């Protein structure tokens, strides 16, 4: 089951979305039909999700730095392979 998770401060602001294995009975977890992270930062009011004026933070990709390093290593390896091929052909 998929839920929008509300902040504990009573504001009704969605702080997260979660896909859980079972049903949860918690007033801070509102069941939603589909996984929709665009609800984060919206306000749950009168059974609907409305704009709250809050801009949610941009998610950070924790693997971004690793991907950049791997791409650099891959490019370096391609260059080394090309150099080895030239040396073998001599």
Backbone as a ProteinNet text record, in pm:
[ID]
protein_1_A
[PRIMARY]
XXXXXXXXXXXXXXXXXXXXXXXXXXXXXXXXXXXXXXXXXXXXXXXXXXXXXXXXXXXXXXXXXXXXXXXXXXXXXXXXXXXXXXXXXX
[TERTIARY]
83.8	0	89.3	42	122.2	63.4	153.5	109.5	186.6	114.9	178.1	196.8	316.3	348	348.6	265.5	252.7	348.6	388.4	471.4	394.7	467.1	406.8	358.7	392.4	360	215.6	133.8	-6.7	-33.6	68.2	53	-16.4	-15.7	-73.5	19.2	143.3	240.8	297	302.5	356.7	509.2	568.3	714.5	776.9	694.3	747.5	637.9	677.7	586	651	570.5	627.8	537.3	600.7	530.3	557.6	456.3	473.1	406.2	451.3	400.6	258.2	220.5	89.2	17	-99.2	-182.9	-131.9	-138.8	-95.5	-213.9	-233.6	-341.4	-278.5	-253.1	-188.4	-244	-293.1	-350.6	-249.3	-120	-18.3	21.2	-41.9	-13.3	-142.6	-145.2	-264.2	-245.3	-335.2	-324.4	-348.8	-263.7	-276.8	-275.6	-336.5	-348.9	-219.1	-130.8	-5.1	109.5	230	349.7	373.7	361.3	370.8	454.1	588	673.1	646.8	569.4	537.3	444.6	392	307.5	390.2	519.3	605.1	604.1	574.7	565.9	423.6	331.2	191.1	123.1	5.7	-69.6	-192.4	-215.8	-335.7	-444.5	-547.2	-653.7	-787.4	-879.8	-1014.7	-1011.8	-920.1	-912.2	-841.1	-784.6	-714.5	-573.6	-486.6	-351.2	-347	-315.5	-314.9	-177.4	-152.3	-25.2	-12.4	105.2	128.8	222	279.8	378.7	519	531.1	661.8	723.4	847.6	920.6	1002.1	971.9	1046.7	1192.5	1281.9	1423.6	1445	1542.1	1578	1652.6	1607.4	1677.2	1821.4	1908.5	2050.3	2079.8	2148.9	2187.2	2317	2312.4	2433	2539.8	2501.7	2597.7	2653.2	2613.8	2655.5	2808	2873.9	3019.7	3086.9	3033.1	3089.7	3073.6	2957.4	2935.4	3034.9	3060.8	3157.1	3295.6	3336.2	3466.9	3475.6	3368.9	3368.6	3375.5	3306.5	3313.7	3455.4	3523.3	3662.1	3753.4	3735.1	3815.9	3791.5	3666.5	3632.6	3699.8	3696.4	3761.1	3912.5	3973.6	4117.4	4152.4	4070.1	4093.8	4085.2	3989.6	3976.3	4101.4	4153.8	4275.6	4395.8	4407.4	4518.2	4508.9	4389.3	4371.3	4413.6	4380.8	4419.8	4572	4636.9	4783.4	4847.3	4793.8	4846.7	4833.5	4720.8	4699.8	4805.5	4835.4	4936.7	5072.9	5105.7	5236.4	5246.8	5141.4	5143.4	5159.2	5104.5	5111.3	5251.1	5333.9	5469.5	5562.9
-116.9	0	124.4	226.8	347.3	459	530.6	634.8	764.6	875.7	1006.3	1021.9	1061.4	1072.1	1219	1253.6	1392.7	1423.5	1551.2	1596.3	1581	1561.7	1543.9	1674.3	1789.5	1918.2	1962.2	1879.6	1913.5	2006.3	2036.5	2128.4	2064.2	1931.1	1861.3	1854.5	1900.5	1901.6	1760.4	1717.9	1586.8	1594.4	1505.1	1503.3	1386.9	1293.7	1180.3	1093.7	1001.3	904.8	768.3	668.4	536.9	426.7	322.7	204.9	93.2	55	-42.2	-174.9	-280	-414	-434.8	-361.9	-384	-254.8	-272.1	-158.1	-94.6	38.1	111.6	192.5	188.9	266.5	379	492.4	606.3	732.2	827.1	948.6	1033.4	1009.8	1084.1	1016.2	901.9	830.9	819.2	889.9	897.3	804.3	707.5	614.6	689.8	661.9	722.2	610.8	634.2	526.4	489.2	587.3	561.2	631.3	578.9	640.3	773	883.2	1016.3	1109.5	1113.1	1198.4	1347.9	1384.4	1526.9	1578.4	1488.8	1531.1	1590.8	1563.4	1613.5	1766	1823.8	1969	2020.8	1936.8	1979	1960.8	2019.8	2012.6	1925.2	1834.7	1751.5	1825.9	1867.4	1949.2	1904.9	1874.8	1833	1715.7	1619.9	1500.8	1519.3	1638.5	1665.7	1714.3	1704.5	1757.7	1888.6	1996.5	2129.9	2194.4	2293.2	2364.7	2433.3	2421.5	2482.5	2602	2624	2730.4	2685.7	2561.7	2507.1	2441.2	2475.2	2412	2298.9	2174.5	2062.7	2065.2	2011.5	2008.4	1918.3	1954.6	1871.8	1750	1629.9	1511.2	1507.4	1462.9	1452.7	1307.8	1288.5	1154.1	1118.2	1027.5	994.3	924.8	874.6	804	891.9	1017.1	1105.6	1117	1138.6	1151.6	1022.7	910.8	782.1	762.8	801	787.6	872.8	993.8	1081.4	1016.5	963.4	898.4	775	695.4	576.4	613.4	718.9	764.6	808.3	875.8	918.6	797.3	699.3	577.3	504.8	497.6	432.3	503	636.3	713.4	690.4	688.5	663.9	523.6	425.5	287.4	276	341.8	341.3	399.7	506.7	569.5	475.7	409.6	316.1	199.5	147.1	37.8	81.4	202.7	254.9	264.5	311.7	320.3	180.9	84	-53.2	-109.8	-84.5	-133.3	-74.5	55	120.7	58.7	32.5	-26.1	-167.1	-246.1	-383.5	-382.9	-284.6	-279.1	-239.7	-185.9	-142.2	-257.3
0	0	0	-65.4	-82.5	3.3	72.1	164.6	145.8	165.3	181.4	331.9	373.1	516	554.6	651.8	695.4	809.8	818.2	930.4	1061.1	1170.4	1302	1363.9	1303.9	1364.9	1346	1280.8	1261.9	1144.4	1066.2	953.9	833.9	828.1	714.1	594.1	611.3	502.1	481.9	355.2	321.6	326.9	407.3	418.3	342.9	295.9	222.1	165.2	79	19	34	70.5	95.7	40.2	-12.2	-60.6	39.5	114.3	222.4	188.7	253.6	226.8	279.5	381.8	441	474.8	530.4	567.8	696.7	703.3	821.7	873.3	1002.4	1063.7	1144.9	1078.5	1141.6	1076.7	1155.4	1096.3	1018.5	1040.5	967.2	835.6	806.5	682.3	602.7	490.7	407.1	287.5	274.1	161	30	-68.7	-201.4	-305.9	-422.8	-521.5	-594.2	-614.9	-686.3	-615.1	-634.7	-577	-648.3	-575.3	-636.2	-548.1	-570.7	-488.8	-508.8	-611.5	-630.5	-520	-438.6	-325.8	-211.5	-209.8	-102.5	-104.9	10.4	22.7	10.4	-39	-49.2	85.5	98.4	222.8	203	296.9	293.7	369.2	294.7	354.8	296.8	383.3	343.2	244.9	267.7	185.5	52.7	30.2	-95.6	-66.7	-166.1	-155.6	-232.3	-161.1	-221	-206.3	-290.9	-284.4	-149.3	-90.4	41	32.6	-85.1	-99.1	-62.5	-15.3	21.8	-100.9	-128.4	-237.9	-177.5	-218.2	-159.7	-205.2	-123.1	-162.2	-283.4	-363.1	-478.3	-426.2	-466	-416.5	-465.6	-379.3	-412.8	-448.6	-559.9	-601.3	-530.4	-433.1	-357	-442	-557.9	-643.3	-754.7	-760.4	-869.9	-877.8	-765	-764.8	-812.1	-770.6	-810.7	-961	-1015.7	-1160.1	-1238.2	-1191.5	-1258.7	-1258	-1143.2	-1132.7	-1221.6	-1226.2	-1310.7	-1459	-1498.4	-1637.3	-1672.9	-1580.6	-1602.5	-1615.7	-1527.3	-1533.6	-1665.6	-1707.9	-1833.9	-1951.5	-1951.1	-2058.6	-2057.2	-1938.3	-1926.7	-1976.9	-1943	-1985.7	-2137.6	-2196.8	-2343.3	-2408.1	-2348.9	-2401	-2388.1	-2274.9	-2253.6	-2352.4	-2373.9	-2469.7	-2609.9	-2647.6	-2779.3	-2788.5	-2680.6	-2679.2	-2690.2	-2619.5	-2622.6	-2763.8	-2828.8	-2964.8	-3058.9	-3044.4	-3127.5	-3103.8	-2977.4	-2943.2	-3001.8	-2993.5	-3046.4	-3197.4	-3262.9	-3409.6	-3459.6	-3375	-3415.4	-3425.2
[MASK]
++++++++++++++++++++++++++++++++++++++++++++++++++++++++++++++++++++++++++++++++++++++++++

